[in-house]
Each structure stands twice: as structure tokens, then as C-alpha cells.
Amino acid sequence: MVLAGGWANWRSRNYAKLERWMLTPKSASRSVSQPANSTNNIERGFLRQINPLLKIALCLILTSIALVLQQIGAMGLLVGVLLFFLLASNRVHFKIFAYTVLCLVVFVGISAWLRDWHTSILSALRLMAILLPGPLLASTTSPTDLVRAFQAVRLPNFLVLSLMLTWRFLPLIRQETQRILEANQLRGVNLSRQPQQWLSGLFIPLIFRIVAYADDVVIGLETRGYDPAAPRSTGQPLTWQVKDTVFIVVGAAMLVTVGYMEWGA
């Protein structure tokens, strides 16, 4: 009886920590050694403080516009603005940036060899304009803000929970992948030079870690008595701010400029 009570108390404490971890933004768990006034601090970034619904709407609009643009100048302006905000809001590793540039150069070269330079450059810019809004939205929106945004539009609770867990698991997968790669390096296995080891050395351990975390989340929700049908309330509801108005004005100006370069000229 005593052992059962102790086990229940231990599970309650740990699953409470798990629940706080699920709802804590990634930027709040940064290292103590990182300067608080860093320019890469998303928590104090301009985009981080914008209403998530506005960012989602703008990302959808930009993706739709990128599918119909035919002028390299208009497409280049759109990609340039997205790259500026992405680089200003995140710390991009040099290797990742170099690999991305190399892949784009190879893509443009192969496309130009098959067709022509105008079509290849336009296709590369279109691909970037479609792919960039997703990482920009993910890096400037915390799971907590995303949940409040979905609750503001009256989405079902089970759908809000599913989207929140999916959003939270994306950076978790990246962290676990980095840990697995470092563990393999300590064992003398360089997966970047040994593709035949990717299945046993990377994918299988990553799948096991994801399944283990999923089980922990399910047990934590059951322990805390989560009920999707229960009414929900928001401690910090979304409010309209002056920064949201500035964001709309800047976004509208960018869209008008891109539209003028595409159709007005």
C-alpha cells in the first residue's frame, strides 16, 4: 500500500513536469550562459510578439502568391523579405546555409541545362518562396501562443491538442537527432560518411525515442485527467496590439509592391 502510494506520488510529480515542459516555449529553456539581450532571442523578437493568426494568414497568402508569380523581380523581392526575417529571427549554422546554397546552385544548373536560365532561376525562387514561410512561422511561434490562437477560432479541443503536440514534437525530433549523431560520433561512427549505417544508427533509435515520448505524453494526459470534451478557458487570451497593426501595414505594403512589380509594370 505504501509502495503504491509512493509510486503514484512519483508519477504525479514527474508528469506535472512533463505537462509544464509541453507548454513551455523552446526559447524559455535556453542555456543560462546565453546572453539575455541576444539579437537571436526569439522571445524578444518582433515576429514573436505578433498574433499567430496573422502570421498563419500571411504565410498562406505568400504561398498562394508564390504559385502565380512569373516575374523574377517580384519573386526575388518576396524571397528576399522572407530570408531577411528568417535570418534575423534565427541562428543559422554555416554548414546548413552552405548545403542549402549548394543544393540551390545544383538545382538551377540542372534546370538551366534542361531548359533555360530564366525558367530555372524562377523555379528556384518559387521553391524558396513556398518553403520559407513554414520554418519562419515555426521559429517565431511558441506552442502556447499557437494553442491560444486555435482556441480563439473555436477549433475542437482534440484538434487543438493534436496540433500542439505535433508542433512541440518538431523541435524535439531535431534535438533527439542531434543527440543520436553525437552518440554515434563518440563511438567512432560518422553517419555523414557511412550512409549504410543510417537505418541502424539513426532512424531506428529515433523511432524508439519518439515512441517513448509519445507514451509518456499519453500517460501524462491520463494521469492529469485530461478530457477533450470538457470546456476550456484561456488565462492569457489573445488581444489586438499596435504591433499587429504595424505587421498588417508592412505585410500589405510588401504585397502591393510585389503585385505592382508583377502586374502593374
N, C-alpha and C positions, 0 to 999 in steps of 0.2 A: 504494500500500500504506500509506504514511504517512498520506495523507488519509483512507483508510478507517478506520485505527486511531483517528485524531483524532476522526472523526465518531462512532465507536462510544463513545469515552470521553465525548464531549459529551452524547450521548443518555443514557448511563448515569447521569451526574450529574444531568441535568435530570429524568429520570423517577424517580430516587430522591427528589428534592424533591417531585415530583408525588404520589408514594406517601405521603410524610410529610404533605403537605397534605390528602390524602384522609382520613387517620386522625386529624387534629388537630381537637379541638373548636373550634367557631367562637369561643367566648369566649377561647381562648388566643391568638387573633390580634388582640385588641383594640388600640387605639391606645395608645402609650406615655403620651400625655398624659392618659388616663383614670385617675382615682384608683383605687388598688388596693382601697380599702375602700369602694367604692361600693355602695350598697344594691341597685343593679340588676345587680350582678355575679352572673351565674348560677352561676359556678364555685363560689361560696361560699354559694349559696342552699340552703335546707333541702331543697327538692324535687330539686335537682340531685344530692344525695348518696343519694337513695333508690334501692333496687333497681329497675331498669327494668321487670322482670317484674311487680312490684307495681303500678307506675303504669299499665302496659298493662291489667292485670286490673281495676283500679279504673275506668279510663276506659270499658272495655266495660260494666262493671256500671252506671255512671252513665248511659251512653247508653241501656241497656236499660230502666232505671227511668224515664228521662225520657219514654219512649214510652207508659207506662201511667199516669202520674200524671194526676189530674183536678182536684186542689185547687190553687188559685192560691198559697196559703200555702206548701205543700210545694214546689211548683215554684219559687217565688221564693227560698226558702231554698237550694235546690240551685244555682240560678243565682248567687245572691249569694256563696256559698262559692267557686264556680269563678271568678267575676270577681275576688274578693279575691286568690286565689292567682295569677291571671294578671297582674293589675296589680302585685302585689308582686314577681313574678319577671321582669318585662319593662318596658322603657321604651316606653310607648305614645305616639305622636305625637298632638298635639291635633287635627290635621286628620283623621286616621284615626278617632279617637274621635268627633269631631263628625259625620263622614259616617255612621258606624255608628249613632249615636243618631238621626240624621235619617232613615235608612232604616227603622229600627225604628218611629219615630213614624208615618211614612207607611204602613208595613205595618199597624200597629194601626188607623190611621184608616180605611184602605180596608176592612180586615176588619170593623171595627165598623159601617161604613156598609152592608156587605153582609149582616151577620148581627147580632151583639150584642157589647157590650163585654167580657163575661165570656169568651166564646169567643175573641175577638181577643187579649186580654191573655194568656190561657192558651196560645194558639198561638205568640205571640211569645216567651214564656218557654220553651216547649218547643223552639222553633228554636234559641234561645241555648244551652239545656242540651245539645243534640245537637252543636252546632258548637264549643263552647268546649273540650271535652276534647282535641280534636286539636291546636290551637295550644299549649295548656298542656303537653301531652306533648312536642311537638316542641321547645319553647323550653327545656325543663328536662332534656333527654336528649341527650347527645352521640353522634355516630356510633360512637365507640369503645365506650361503655357499651352501646349497642344491639347491637353485634356480640357482645360478651361475653354479653349476655342471650340472644341467639338461639343461640349456641354452647352455653349451659348447658342449653337444652331439646333439644339434639341435632338441630337443623334441618340439612338438607343444605347443604353448603358453597356450592353455586351459588346457592341461595336466600338464604343469608346475604349473599353478595356483592351480589346484585341489590337486596336491601332496603337495604344500606348505601349503595350508590351512589345509589339513589332518595332516601334520607334526606339524603344530602350535597348532592344537586343542588337540593333545595328552596330553601335559603338562597342558593345560587349563582344561581338564576334571579332571585330578588329583587334581588341585587346587580347583576346584569347589566341588569335592567330599570331600576334607578336610574341606572346609567351611561348607558344609551341616552337616558333622559329628559333627563339633564343635557347630553349632547352635542347633543340637539335644541334645548335652550334656548340653548346657545351659538351655534347657527346661526339663532336668532330664530324657532324653531318651537315654539309652545306646544301640545302634543298634547292637553291638557285642554280647549282651546277649539277644536280642529280635529280632530274625530273622523274626518274623511275621510283624515287622514294616518296613522291608526293602523296600517294594513296595511304601508305602505312605510316608515314612520318608526319603528315599534316591533316589530311581530310578525316581519317578515322578518329584520331584524338579530338579534333574539333567537333565532330558529330557527337562523341560521347560527352564532351563538356557542355554542348548546347542542350542535350537531352537531360543532363544532370541539373542544369539551371532551370529548365522547364519544370522538372519535377519539384524542385524547391519552390518555385513560384506557385504551382498548383497547391502544394501542401500549405504554403503560407496563406493563400487566399482562403482555403478551407478552415484553417485554424483561426483566422480573424473573422470568420463568419460572413464572408462576402456573399451578397445576394444581388444578382443583376436586376431583379425586379423591384428592389427597394428604392424609394425616392432618394434623390441625391441633392446636395446643396453645395455651394461654392463659397469657400472662405474669402477668396480674393477674386471677385467677378471682373470680367474684362470691362474696362472703361475707355472712352474715347479721349485721346490726349492730343496735345498740339503737335507732337512728333508724328502722329498718324496723319494729320493734315499735311504736314511737310512731306511725308512719304508719298502721299497721293499726288501732290503737286509735282514732285520730282519725277515720279513714275509717269504721270500724264505728259509732262514735258518731253521725256525720253521717247514715249510712244508717238507723240506728234512729230518729233524730229525724224524718227525712223520712218514714219509714214510719208512725210514730205520728201525725204531722200528716195523713197521707193516709188511713190506715185505722183507727188507734186512736181518734181523736177522733170 
